[in-house]
Amino acid sequence: MARGATLYLDVWSDYVCPFCYLELPVLNEFREIYGDSVEVRWHAFELRPEPVAIPEADDESVIDSWEDNIYPMATERMLTMRLPSINTRSRKALEAARFSQEAGAFDVMHQALFKAYFEDSLDIGDTDVLIDIGSTVGLDPEALDEALREDRFAASVQEDEDFAKQLGITSVPFIVLSRDAAPDQEAPPPPIALRGAAPIEHFEAAVHRLFPDGFPGD
């Protein structure tokens, strides 16, 4: 927990979800605004777990979504994104991200996984590819290889999946903002959920609702 944190962001996302990548600049901006007063807690959410079928990379509905929604939003949020030439499963990428959390390198690995898939069309479901990505951000390749091949973080990822089902989460990004109770309160205001690639204004509105008397330090 960040020292003195009073504001929490629980974020469910997947590395094969373009809207999760599109939300990353907004989350980074939010963290810059609130600094150590916010704690971001990432949770795995696998959009296409076994045995869900993987759509074809040249599916017309996917291409249309990119042309109509994803590319314009990427331009607005100053992200370089390309429709991946392959579709893949993300379970191993989510496990690699969990490994990077334990190694203290989550932020750089998180960014690198999105970039690898949505800029370079790399197969982030492939263990060897994930080891290469991890190496570029300073992770121990042998340790990562061993962790992935032994499914060391599979149970941790599955716990996130199960938690998401309990909450009724069916799509990502899904973000919940919450806060601690103030010293003179019995309970804090109820958490606020944001769905989809929400703009920074939605986050600010949520903070105002959670802290009607003003955020500490403002």
PyMOL commands that set and color helices and strands:
alter all, ss='L'
color gray80, all
select helices_A, chain A and resi 18-37+60-76+91-102+106-118+127-136+141-149+154-167+200-210
alter helices_A, ss='H'
color red, helices_A
select strands_A, chain A and resi 7-13+38-44+174-179+192-195
alter strands_A, ss='S'
color yellow, strands_A
deselect
rebuild
show_as cartoon
